[in-house]
Amino acid sequence: MNRSIILPFFLLIFVVSFAQQEATTTDGKKILIYQDGTWKPVRIETLSEIHPVSIEHLEFPRPGAHDQILKHTGYFLSFNSSCHIANWVAYELTAEETVAVVKRNDRFIPDPLLSSGTVSNADYKGSGYDRGHLAPSADMCYSYQTMAESFYLSNMAPQNRSFNRGIWSKLEAQVRQWAVDDKAVYVVTGTVLTKGLPSIGNNRITVPALFYKVILDYTEPDIKAIAFLMPNQGSQEPLQHYAVSIDSVERVTGTDFFYQLPDDQEQVIESTVDISKWSWSATNQ
């Protein structure tokens, strides 16, 4: 008489490997089953399969060979000594840090961690460009020290006034709202620096044609990421118009974001963008 053994519905193949077993589900996905009955995908294919791991300073991009990294209280900064502006600034923004403890001080001063004369207020005077924050002062309003550091000239880049005071300001406000909604987000803001760009001032500060923001929500239950690539000019378009994947920003900048993530997580997170997973209440769009 033929006898059959009914396996759990999702298992087809087992490969014993010490404290865990590899199996294949009915839809062809590989999973690892542990002795306590828990399991995880061998290869993560969707954001819903990702479970966060603890990584210190996850916001920190992979440094380039010639990057000058500056560590301030509220953010890391990669300074480009050839262009005299930052490649990027990076920080984690929590919901608590969006609550203003100190007021904006508007004291633009040279960065004490850089050699004197690298950037000055005189470079911007009469240029027609704003000293545009990369790490916004409103993201650094939780202490006197972080507020002061947000006005370091190393944290500034020449921005078209209608851009700085318009759609860029809206994006900054939206990111703060996401920090509140999701308890914390990782933020990297930077410039796209290519050959042939104009410059201002005696120190020849490069004027970027494009700016970007990369945002990661690495908290369950809704892990997600989004990036924005924006021309340095005024715009009436909604923020969603400029939403792209992190991979897209990596291609135009050469910067490797969130490289400390497990490889399978990084691949899915940085290639996926779904604007429906993000609230847009801060800008009413």
Secondary structure, DSSP 8 states (H G I E B T S, - for coil): --------TT-S-EEEETTEEEEE-TTS-EEEEETTS-EEESS--SGGG------TTTT-----TT-EEEE-SS-EEEEETTTTEEEEEEEEEETGGGS-SS------B--TTS-TTSS-GGGTTTSSEEEEESS-GGGSTTSHHHHHHHTBGGGEEEEEHHHHTTHHHHHHHHHHHHHHHTSEEEEEEEEE--TT--EETTTTEE--SEEEEEEEE--SS--EEEEEEEESS---S-GGGGEE-HHHHHHHH---TTTTS-HHHHHHHHH---GGGS--TTTT-
